[in-house]
Amino acid sequence: MPSPAAPPPKAKQQSKIPDLRTENTRLRNENAALQKTSSSRRERIDTLEHQRSTLQVANEGLHRDIATTNARLERRNKELEDQKKHWMKKVRDVEREKEVLRMEIRRLEKRFWP
């Protein structure tokens, strides 16, 4: 039989109920805060994944543009190199012609102005 000084077991359990209610409320609040944080993080991850996808598509487009531009510039460079060769040959031909004309002038000068 329980001693008269000890409180009845039911009273002991009832004194724990407010502590358990407080703990339960605290845990519910903490859980709600964690769910909100988790939801915010999921939204942020979704946003970042969307941005990454958008940037990846843009990056692929830029790579295509760069490749196209490089090919165009290489063709133009080849055209200019070919033109340069053509005009350098013309310059050499003109230089040769100038030398021939100088020699002809000297020959004529010697002939007419000895």
C-alpha positions in Angstrom: 0.0 0.0 0.0 1.4 3.5 -0.8 2.5 5.6 2.0 0.3 8.6 2.9 3.2 11.1 2.3 3.6 10.0 -1.3 1.2 11.6 -3.8 -1.0 9.2 -5.6 0.4 7.9 -9.0 -2.4 9.7 -10.9 -1.4 13.0 -9.5 2.2 12.4 -10.5 1.2 11.7 -14.1 -1.0 14.8 -14.2 1.9 17.0 -13.1 3.9 15.8 -16.1 1.1 16.6 -18.5 1.8 20.4 -18.7 5.5 19.7 -19.3 4.6 17.2 -22.1 2.2 19.7 -23.6 4.8 22.4 -23.6 7.4 20.0 -25.2 4.8 18.9 -27.7 4.0 22.5 -28.7 7.8 23.3 -28.9 8.4 20.3 -31.1 5.4 21.2 -33.4 6.7 24.8 -33.7 10.2 23.5 -34.5 8.8 21.0 -37.0 6.8 23.8 -38.7 9.9 26.0 -38.9 12.0 23.1 -40.3 9.3 22.4 -42.9 9.2 26.0 -43.9 13.0 26.1 -44.2 12.9 22.8 -46.2 10.3 24.2 -48.5 12.3 27.4 -49.0 15.4 25.4 -49.8 13.5 23.3 -52.3 12.2 26.4 -54.0 15.7 27.8 -54.1 17.0 24.6 -55.5 14.3 24.6 -58.1 15.1 28.2 -59.0 18.8 27.5 -59.3 18.2 24.4 -61.4 16.0 26.4 -63.7 18.6 29.1 -64.0 21.3 26.5 -64.6 19.2 25.0 -67.4 18.6 28.4 -69.0 22.3 29.3 -68.8 23.2 25.9 -70.3 20.9 26.5 -73.3 22.3 30.1 -73.7 25.9 28.7 -73.4 25.2 26.1 -76.1 23.9 28.9 -78.3 26.9 31.0 -77.7 29.2 28.1 -78.6 27.4 27.6 -81.8 27.6 31.3 -82.6 31.3 31.3 -81.8 31.9 28.3 -84.0 30.0 29.9 -86.9 31.9 33.2 -86.5 35.2 31.4 -86.3 34.4 29.5 -89.5 33.4 32.7 -91.3 36.5 34.5 -90.1 38.7 31.6 -91.2 37.2 31.7 -94.7 37.6 35.5 -94.8 41.2 35.2 -93.6 41.9 32.6 -96.4 40.3 35.0 -99.0 42.5 37.9 -97.7 45.7 35.7 -97.8 44.9 34.7 -101.4 44.3 38.4 -102.3 47.6 39.3 -100.6 49.5 36.6 -102.6 47.8 37.9 -105.8 48.8 41.6 -105.1 52.3 40.7 -103.9 52.8 38.9 -107.3 51.5 42.0 -109.1 53.9 44.2 -107.0 56.8 41.9 -108.0 55.7 42.0 -111.6 55.5 45.8 -111.5 59.0 46.0 -109.8 60.4 43.8 -112.6 58.7 46.0 -115.2 60.1 49.1 -113.6 63.6 47.6 -113.7 63.2 46.7 -117.3 62.0 50.2 -118.1 65.0 51.7 -116.1 67.4 49.5 -118.1 65.6 50.6 -121.3 65.9 54.3 -120.3 69.7 53.8 -119.6 70.2 52.1 -122.9 68.3 54.9 -124.7 70.2 57.6 -122.8 73.5 56.0 -123.8 72.4 55.8 -127.3 71.1 59.4 -127.7 73.1 61.2 -125.0 76.5 59.6 -125.0 
